């Protein structure tokens, strides 16, 4: 699928049909090449073609015949799947776990029904048979969820999303208080290695540009933020998160420490799609290519403020501190290929738009959050992953046993703060 050709193997008839989707960017077929027309050779008539045996180290004689120990009933990798089954299913006879999901090929029967650890019903060539973001082996061995069902407790939330949010994927009454974001940067890793992790399932880690400074965040111990210099600091995600959405929410904490210099100062957003920042030092602005501008007056300097905007085909709303601050008409943009950026680097324009101040806890959803959900975020009651702040600790980075027998514990700390160790 990622190349510019398709291979159709083991065609037994003289004709076959292929349908080309003319609605896509594909231009159709430019040529057909028949690679082989002779039936595959099986010198010993054991059901395993000679070329497959040779490719997989199962042929030992010069004439291509098979060592009896490695015939159709042989199992050189000891995975419980004999060679003939491996050949038929396309798995690797020399690799006990062909898809690397932590389950032996022989246990992955492909039936789609979980019977037990020796018959999981999963696909031996797909590490995540149900597409819920969890490897089949982890579902069976660690989480005790159904590896053939992306929603084991039928609560309409994928198992992987529940584990990410800290709820129980086997309990229909245990649900995340928020939809999972499609992008979330807490900054609590303090930009180690020049990047900051995307804590959603999308994996769009942010790249630090210009060297933003690590400072304390608004939500208590262990919460860190970045201070941007208004000159060249910004965080780039490389992902066009706000293209093609029917609804969305963007949120973050902002500290306007000093009055801004100039206009078109970006907070977070995607150029030419959904832009959000200060159109001038005294006005927040939310802009889309369809809905135009929605302006909100703010103070030149202010303490930490939770800012959030929701949008869908019917309109948009800006919230400050969890309270409505302005509404506007339809806000869905036509989309763009520009990346989602934080703190500048091109939010209102292709480049520039640098913000002077602090930003923390930036998140994007492909849903419009409710007012109750927004207030929980604005009061630091929960994180954008839906986890109660009371359950979020400071990351411990090292345990070390000293020669004296004492244990030394290190964690990501900051000056002027006190920590409790439980």
TIPABA-182768 format. One record per residue (C-alpha): residue number from 1; x, y, z. Coordinates in pm, 1 decimal. Each point is the difference from the previous one (the first is absolute). Layout:
% residues N
REC:tipa:px:py:pz
REC:NUM:X:Y:Z;
...
END
This chain:
% residues 422
REC:tipa:px:py:pz
REC:1:0.0:0.0:0.0;
REC:2:287.6:240.8:61.3;
REC:3:161.6:-67.6:-336.9;
REC:4:-105.4:69.3:-356.9;
REC:5:-71.9:-360.1:-95.0;
REC:6:-213.6:-292.2:114.9;
REC:7:95.2:-368.4:-4.8;
REC:8:-276.1:-260.6:-35.0;
REC:9:138.1:-337.5:107.1;
REC:10:-124.5:-354.1:-58.1;
REC:11:-253.5:83.7:-269.6;
REC:12:-147.0:-330.3:-117.5;
REC:13:-222.9:121.7:-283.4;
REC:14:77.3:169.5:-328.5;
REC:15:-184.2:321.5:90.8;
REC:16:-50.6:224.7:298.6;
REC:17:-171.4:336.0:55.8;
REC:18:127.5:309.4:178.5;
REC:19:-217.3:302.5:76.4;
REC:20:169.6:341.3:0.5;
REC:21:-154.0:277.2:208.0;
REC:22:-28.9:284.1:-249.3;
REC:23:-99.4:238.3:277.1;
REC:24:347.2:-16.2:147.5;
REC:25:326.0:144.1:-128.4;
REC:26:93.3:-333.1:-160.7;
REC:27:28.6:18.2:-376.8;
REC:28:-56.9:-369.9:-64.7;
REC:29:215.5:-273.9:-147.0;
REC:30:304.2:73.9:-211.4;
REC:31:106.0:-357.4:-61.6;
REC:32:-37.8:-364.2:91.3;
REC:33:286.8:-244.8:40.5;
REC:34:-56.5:-374.0:30.1;
REC:35:287.4:-128.3:211.3;
REC:36:-58.1:-375.3:-19.6;
REC:37:-251.4:-227.7:-164.5;
REC:38:131.1:-344.3:95.3;
REC:39:-144.2:-169.4:310.1;
REC:40:234.5:14.1:302.2;
REC:41:225.1:-300.0:39.3;
REC:42:-41.0:-244.2:287.0;
REC:43:256.4:-272.8:-63.4;
REC:44:-91.1:-210.6:302.9;
REC:45:-378.2:56.2:-24.7;
REC:46:-25.1:102.9:364.6;
REC:47:-217.7:306.3:-60.6;
REC:48:289.3:242.4:54.3;
REC:49:132.9:153.7:-321.6;
REC:50:372.0:-34.2:-50.4;
REC:51:75.0:372.5:-19.5;
REC:52:-174.9:64.3:333.7;
REC:53:193.3:-281.2:165.2;
REC:54:328.8:136.5:-129.4;
REC:55:-81.7:358.0:97.9;
REC:56:-78.8:-113.3:355.1;
REC:57:295.6:-233.4:50.2;
REC:58:-203.0:-318.9:-15.8;
REC:59:174.1:-159.2:-303.5;
REC:60:323.4:-182.2:74.1;
REC:61:84.4:-199.1:-314.6;
REC:62:150.9:130.9:-321.5;
REC:63:-302.4:-113.4:-198.9;
REC:64:-230.4:216.4:211.0;
REC:65:-159.3:-286.1:189.7;
REC:66:-100.9:43.5:361.3;
REC:67:155.7:-140.6:313.5;
REC:68:-269.1:-229.3:146.4;
REC:69:25.8:181.0:332.9;
REC:70:-102.4:321.8:-173.8;
REC:71:-292.2:-134.5:-200.7;
REC:72:-361.4:116.9:20.7;
REC:73:-37.5:-115.3:361.2;
REC:74:332.1:146.0:112.2;
REC:75:15.3:298.5:230.6;
REC:76:355.8:139.3:2.4;
REC:77:-93.9:315.9:192.9;
REC:78:-199.8:-190.3:262.3;
REC:79:-302.1:229.9:-17.6;
REC:80:-260.5:-275.3:-24.4;
REC:81:-73.7:80.5:-363.5;
REC:82:130.3:-274.2:-236.1;
REC:83:175.0:96.0:-322.6;
REC:84:-299.6:-74.1:-222.1;
REC:85:-217.1:235.3:207.0;
REC:86:272.5:265.6:-4.8;
REC:87:22.8:-32.2:-378.3;
REC:88:-377.7:22.6:-41.0;
REC:89:-36.9:300.4:231.0;
REC:90:311.2:186.2:-114.6;
REC:91:174.1:-2.8:337.4;
REC:92:372.1:-52.4:53.7;
REC:93:91.9:-363.5:79.8;
REC:94:326.7:116.5:156.3;
REC:95:-156.1:270.6:220.4;
REC:96:-224.2:-106.8:287.0;
REC:97:-178.4:336.2:8.9;
REC:98:-27.2:121.6:-359.4;
REC:99:-173.3:329.2:78.0;
REC:100:191.9:75.4:322.0;
REC:101:-309.4:43.9:214.2;
REC:102:109.7:-227.5:283.3;
REC:103:-211.5:-298.7:-104.1;
REC:104:124.8:-319.5:-165.6;
REC:105:-121.6:-54.8:-354.5;
REC:106:-154.1:-330.8:103.3;
REC:107:-219.1:172.2:259.0;
REC:108:-129.5:255.4:-249.9;
REC:109:-265.5:-207.0:-173.2;
REC:110:-151.4:289.7:-194.2;
REC:111:-355.1:-106.4:90.1;
REC:112:-89.9:337.3:150.5;
REC:113:-115.9:-167.6:321.0;
REC:114:211.2:-7.8:315.7;
REC:115:-7.6:-347.3:157.0;
REC:116:308.1:11.8:218.6;
REC:117:372.0:67.7:-0.6;
REC:118:61.3:-292.3:-236.3;
REC:119:-277.4:110.0:-239.1;
REC:120:-25.5:376.0:1.4;
REC:121:-190.1:29.3:-327.8;
REC:122:227.7:284.0:-110.3;
REC:123:174.4:57.3:-332.7;
REC:124:360.4:-131.3:4.0;
REC:125:98.3:266.7:-253.6;
REC:126:-157.0:299.6:179.1;
REC:127:147.2:110.0:335.8;
REC:128:-323.4:183.6:84.7;
REC:129:-280.6:-216.4:-135.6;
REC:130:-284.1:220.5:124.1;
REC:131:166.9:335.3:-73.8;
REC:132:-40.5:145.1:348.2;
REC:133:362.3:108.2:35.5;
REC:134:97.4:-290.9:226.9;
REC:135:219.9:-289.0:-110.9;
REC:136:-178.5:-334.1:4.3;
REC:137:248.3:-144.6:248.9;
REC:138:-47.5:291.4:238.8;
REC:139:-377.0:-41.6:-13.3;
REC:140:25.6:-367.8:86.1;
REC:141:284.2:6.4:250.0;
REC:142:-15.4:342.1:165.8;
REC:143:-343.6:159.8:-35.5;
REC:144:-224.0:-309.3:-26.8;
REC:145:-200.1:173.5:-271.8;
REC:146:-137.4:-167.2:-311.8;
REC:147:263.0:26.1:-276.9;
REC:148:-270.6:-48.0:-263.1;
REC:149:-229.4:276.0:128.9;
REC:150:113.3:362.3:9.2;
REC:151:-258.3:75.8:270.5;
REC:152:9.4:-288.8:247.4;
REC:153:-259.3:145.0:239.5;
REC:154:-231.0:140.9:-273.6;
REC:155:1.1:352.5:143.1;
REC:156:75.3:154.9:-342.9;
REC:157:355.9:88.4:99.8;
REC:158:293.7:-192.5:-147.3;
REC:159:206.9:-208.4:241.3;
REC:160:316.7:193.1:-87.2;
REC:161:-170.1:333.3:64.9;
REC:162:-123.8:-119.6:338.5;
REC:163:345.2:-107.6:109.9;
REC:164:143.2:330.3:-120.8;
REC:165:-260.9:183.8:208.4;
REC:166:55.0:-222.8:303.8;
REC:167:-344.8:-166.3:-2.2;
REC:168:-85.5:-371.5:0.4;
REC:169:-54.6:-144.7:-351.5;
REC:170:-180.7:-298.0:157.1;
REC:171:-257.4:206.2:189.9;
REC:172:-277.3:172.5:-195.2;
REC:173:-59.6:235.0:295.0;
REC:174:360.5:120.6:-4.7;
REC:175:26.6:268.3:-266.8;
REC:176:237.0:291.1:-60.9;
REC:177:-155.1:333.8:96.4;
REC:178:125.0:148.1:-328.0;
REC:179:40.6:-114.1:-358.3;
REC:180:366.1:-75.7:-62.5;
REC:181:185.9:284.3:-174.0;
REC:182:163.7:-38.9:-339.3;
REC:183:293.3:204.4:127.2;
REC:184:113.2:82.5:355.1;
REC:185:326.1:155.6:115.3;
REC:186:24.9:32.9:379.1;
REC:187:363.1:127.0:-8.3;
REC:188:60.7:-186.1:326.7;
REC:189:293.3:-180.5:-162.0;
REC:190:164.5:347.1:-13.4;
REC:191:110.3:-42.9:-360.0;
REC:192:260.7:-265.4:65.3;
REC:193:206.1:-62.2:-311.7;
REC:194:-149.9:296.4:-182.6;
REC:195:-347.8:-150.9:-29.8;
REC:196:-314.3:-12.0:209.8;
REC:197:-224.5:-305.1:-9.5;
REC:198:-343.6:-17.2:-156.8;
REC:199:-192.8:-190.6:267.3;
REC:200:-288.8:-85.6:-231.6;
REC:201:6.4:-317.2:-205.9;
REC:202:109.0:190.0:-311.4;
REC:203:370.0:28.5:83.3;
REC:204:58.5:350.7:-139.8;
REC:205:274.8:101.0:240.3;
REC:206:81.1:370.8:-0.6;
REC:207:340.1:134.1:-104.2;
REC:208:139.3:287.5:205.8;
REC:209:129.2:291.8:-205.6;
REC:210:191.9:298.1:133.9;
REC:211:38.7:-139.7:352.3;
REC:212:-316.3:78.9:200.5;
REC:213:62.7:11.0:374.8;
REC:214:-149.0:-255.9:241.1;
REC:215:-215.6:160.8:272.4;
REC:216:-261.2:-113.1:250.3;
REC:217:-345.8:-66.3:-142.2;
REC:218:-340.2:105.1:136.6;
REC:219:-122.0:-333.6:140.5;
REC:220:219.7:-68.6:300.5;
REC:221:310.3:-208.8:75.3;
REC:222:138.0:-195.2:-292.7;
REC:223:-168.7:224.2:-256.9;
REC:224:256.0:170.0:-222.4;
REC:225:-47.3:252.2:-279.3;
REC:226:208.1:181.4:-261.0;
REC:227:79.7:369.7:-9.8;
REC:228:36.4:137.6:-353.8;
REC:229:222.2:299.9:-72.2;
REC:230:-208.3:160.5:-276.4;
REC:231:301.0:-7.8:-233.7;
REC:232:51.2:-349.2:-138.0;
REC:233:-139.6:-246.8:256.7;
REC:234:-273.0:-239.0:-109.6;
REC:235:-98.0:-367.5:-0.9;
REC:236:-77.8:-170.2:-328.9;
REC:237:-192.6:-327.2:-25.9;
REC:238:36.6:-63.3:-373.4;
REC:239:-364.7:-117.9:-12.8;
REC:240:-296.3:166.6:-172.0;
REC:241:-237.2:-88.6:283.9;
REC:242:-281.1:240.0:-87.7;
REC:243:-53.0:-102.1:-361.1;
REC:244:-316.1:-190.6:-88.8;
REC:245:-172.8:13.9:341.0;
REC:246:-378.8:35.9:35.6;
REC:247:43.0:139.6:351.5;
REC:248:290.2:75.3:230.6;
REC:249:120.6:145.0:328.9;
REC:250:334.3:172.1:64.4;
REC:251:109.3:86.4:351.7;
REC:252:298.4:109.2:201.8;
REC:253:118.5:209.4:291.4;
REC:254:152.8:339.6:-80.0;
REC:255:183.3:249.9:220.5;
REC:256:17.2:350.5:-146.8;
REC:257:302.8:114.2:197.9;
REC:258:74.9:308.4:-209.3;
REC:259:-179.6:205.1:-262.0;
REC:260:61.0:-137.1:-348.1;
REC:261:199.5:185.0:-261.8;
REC:262:-183.7:30.6:-329.6;
REC:263:-298.0:-186.3:-139.6;
REC:264:-89.3:-350.4:-123.5;
REC:265:152.6:-181.8:297.5;
REC:266:-65.3:-374.2:-8.4;
REC:267:-92.8:-212.5:302.0;
REC:268:-83.9:-331.9:-165.9;
REC:269:-160.8:-102.0:-325.7;
REC:270:54.7:-83.5:-365.1;
REC:271:66.8:268.1:-259.8;
REC:272:-274.1:40.0:-263.8;
REC:273:-224.8:-248.9:184.0;
REC:274:-75.4:92.6:362.3;
REC:275:208.5:284.5:143.3;
REC:276:-8.2:115.9:361.7;
REC:277:196.3:271.3:175.6;
REC:278:18.0:374.7:53.1;
REC:279:-88.6:201.7:-307.5;
REC:280:126.3:301.9:196.5;
REC:281:133.0:36.0:358.7;
REC:282:-351.3:45.8:142.3;
REC:283:-208.6:-245.1:-204.4;
REC:284:-10.4:-374.7:-29.9;
REC:285:-106.7:-118.3:-342.8;
REC:286:-128.8:-329.4:-131.9;
REC:287:5.3:-14.3:-380.6;
REC:288:-92.7:-258.0:-260.8;
REC:289:-5.2:14.6:-376.5;
REC:290:-379.6:-43.1:-1.6;
REC:291:-121.8:177.5:312.5;
REC:292:240.3:291.4:0.5;
REC:293:100.9:170.8:325.8;
REC:294:-143.5:-11.1:351.2;
REC:295:167.1:256.6:229.3;
REC:296:6.4:-3.6:383.1;
REC:297:142.1:283.3:211.5;
REC:298:258.9:-106.3:258.7;
REC:299:234.9:176.1:241.5;
REC:300:350.0:83.0:-119.6;
REC:301:142.6:-191.8:295.1;
REC:302:-176.5:-264.1:206.7;
REC:303:71.6:-304.9:218.3;
REC:304:-44.4:-353.4:-128.1;
REC:305:-321.8:-16.6:-203.6;
REC:306:-162.5:-306.9:-149.0;
REC:307:-98.1:75.8:-360.5;
REC:308:-210.0:-232.9:-213.7;
REC:309:-194.3:12.6:-324.2;
REC:310:-254.7:-242.5:-140.4;
REC:311:-123.0:-5.6:-356.8;
REC:312:-233.6:-188.1:-230.7;
REC:313:-211.4:67.4:-307.5;
REC:314:-250.7:206.0:200.2;
REC:315:233.7:234.4:182.8;
REC:316:281.7:46.8:249.8;
REC:317:51.8:107.4:357.1;
REC:318:303.8:137.7:181.4;
REC:319:33.6:-71.3:374.0;
REC:320:225.3:178.9:248.6;
REC:321:37.0:-170.9:335.7;
REC:322:-278.5:-240.9:-91.7;
REC:323:-251.0:281.3:-64.6;
REC:324:-135.6:106.0:-338.3;
REC:325:176.6:312.3:-123.6;
REC:326:-135.2:21.9:-355.2;
REC:327:-183.8:-187.9:-273.6;
REC:328:5.7:14.6:-376.1;
REC:329:-127.3:-154.2:-321.2;
REC:330:112.4:-322.8:-167.0;
REC:331:365.4:-57.7:67.6;
REC:332:104.9:-304.1:-199.4;
REC:333:287.7:90.2:-226.3;
REC:334:71.7:-149.9:-338.8;
REC:335:319.8:-146.3:142.7;
REC:336:363.2:43.8:-92.6;
REC:337:324.0:-194.2:-16.0;
REC:338:170.6:227.6:254.0;
REC:339:90.1:-164.5:332.7;
REC:340:-158.2:63.4:338.0;
REC:341:238.7:224.6:194.7;
REC:342:20.3:133.3:354.0;
REC:343:135.1:341.6:100.5;
REC:344:78.2:122.7:-352.1;
REC:345:192.0:-128.4:-296.5;
REC:346:-285.1:77.2:-238.3;
REC:347:-354.8:-8.9:141.3;
REC:348:-148.8:305.5:-168.4;
REC:349:257.7:-4.4:-278.6;
REC:350:245.0:-247.9:-149.8;
REC:351:270.2:120.0:242.0;
REC:352:35.1:228.7:301.7;
REC:353:-288.8:82.9:239.7;
REC:354:220.8:-54.5:306.9;
REC:355:-160.0:28.3:344.8;
REC:356:169.4:146.2:310.3;
REC:357:-130.6:-181.2:306.5;
REC:358:-78.6:-344.7:136.6;
REC:359:-209.8:-282.4:-144.2;
REC:360:-91.8:-336.7:149.1;
REC:361:-223.7:-306.0:-49.0;
REC:362:-85.5:51.0:-368.1;
REC:363:-252.5:-250.1:-133.4;
REC:364:-213.1:-56.7:-311.5;
REC:365:-311.5:-215.9:-29.7;
REC:366:-202.3:-103.5:-301.8;
REC:367:-311.5:60.4:212.5;
REC:368:-165.4:312.5:137.2;
REC:369:27.0:-36.2:378.9;
REC:370:-295.1:78.9:226.4;
REC:371:-0.9:289.5:246.1;
REC:372:29.1:-241.7:291.3;
REC:373:306.9:-161.7:-151.9;
REC:374:150.7:340.0:-75.0;
REC:375:-44.3:116.1:359.3;
REC:376:178.1:-311.1:131.4;
REC:377:297.5:85.4:-221.1;
REC:378:-6.8:368.8:96.5;
REC:379:9.9:-78.8:373.0;
REC:380:285.0:-252.3:-31.6;
REC:381:-237.4:-270.7:123.8;
REC:382:95.5:-233.3:-284.5;
REC:383:266.7:-19.5:-268.8;
REC:384:-85.8:-1.6:-371.9;
REC:385:28.9:-380.5:22.3;
REC:386:-286.0:5.8:248.2;
REC:387:209.2:-103.8:297.9;
REC:388:-65.5:167.1:336.9;
REC:389:287.8:226.5:97.5;
REC:390:0.7:-167.0:340.2;
REC:391:118.2:-318.9:-173.0;
REC:392:277.7:169.0:-196.0;
REC:393:335.5:-8.6:172.2;
REC:394:343.7:136.9:-77.5;
REC:395:207.0:-225.7:-224.3;
REC:396:263.1:-195.0:193.6;
REC:397:305.6:-33.7:-222.0;
REC:398:229.8:-227.0:198.9;
REC:399:24.8:-242.4:292.0;
REC:400:356.4:-68.3:108.6;
REC:401:121.0:-229.2:279.0;
REC:402:295.8:164.9:172.5;
REC:403:298.8:-185.8:149.2;
REC:404:-138.7:86.2:343.1;
REC:405:-315.1:-195.1:-79.2;
REC:406:-210.1:316.7:-32.0;
REC:407:-223.2:58.1:-301.0;
REC:408:45.0:327.2:-189.8;
REC:409:-309.9:121.6:-184.7;
REC:410:20.3:268.6:-269.2;
REC:411:-294.6:180.5:-159.0;
REC:412:-71.4:294.0:-228.8;
REC:413:-8.2:283.0:250.5;
REC:414:22.4:376.5:4.3;
REC:415:122.2:249.5:254.7;
REC:416:-239.5:173.4:240.8;
REC:417:-223.5:-307.4:19.2;
REC:418:-58.6:-266.3:264.7;
REC:419:-79.7:-362.2:-85.7;
REC:420:-180.6:-282.3:175.7;
REC:421:126.2:-355.3:-49.4;
REC:422:-262.7:-271.0:31.4;
END
